[in-house]
Amino acid sequence: MALLANKIVCITGSSRGIGRACAVESARHGATGLILHYFGDQETEAELQSLKAEIYATTHDNCRVVGVPGDIADSGTSQQIVKAGVEAFGRIDVLVSNAGICPFAEFLTMPHDTWERTRQVNLDGSFYVVQAVANQMKSQVPQGGSIIGLASISALVGGEFQCHYTPTKAGILSMMQSCAVALGKYNIRCNAILPGTIVTDINKEDLANEKKRGDTIGRTALGRLGAPDDVAGPMVFLASELAKYVTGAQLLVDGGLFVNLQ
Ligand code: RM4
């Protein structure tokens, strides 16, 4: 089912993990243009090139990709993303604000740099790109679009080594709620996805701890950790017309990790 037929989809932090899975799934569902932001160092550059090749192969060149490198914590990067996207496709229908970091750290000894960098990438970066793309969605004809903020189960619960991280995810959830109210009049829908523990580069080291991994799996009702494409499906739903009356919502995608008290 081409749920995103002829849509132009913009994804931040798209070269790996959840962002990459969202790019592949968007192309699979008929998106004709992808504006793919990535950090832009040698590693993510190579990842972006292999992602482009994968998308061209699976869509037989029916989906054009524009890559935009840059540090999402720098507001100029969001201007670049919109400029490159509009130059290539004339509009932006969907934004997946996904770029984020989680350098697990002990609270009492955490350097302020770790807090500042995590806040700048996850929360400031989300604010800049959501504002920049929303302005484009307001000015384009037909007006409107769908904005999806990647919050987390960690917007709702704490983490011993995440005192700098969970506030940014709670912030993204709250930003989507307020943006839904502020932008509804421009036919812009804003929703948050709250992934649980999805195995990606961001937690590879953390989940190497067998006890922590086992405890998390044990607490997850579906009995497994998540994979990036577990998040990509719900993203396509919120981006599509199937969700045309869904705004200001929060969708847990965690295999039942949050609800499982006992
Ligand atoms: C998620 C959640 C997961 C963690 C990752 C890094 O938001 O907190 O449990 O593994 O972040």
Boltz pocket constraint, residues with backbone or C-beta under 6 A from the ligand:
constraints:
  - pocket:
      binder: B
      contacts: [[A, 102], [A, 151], [A, 152], [A, 153], [A, 154], [A, 159], [A, 169], [A, 195], [A, 196], [A, 197], [A, 198], [A, 202], [A, 203], [A, 206]]
      max_distance: 6.0
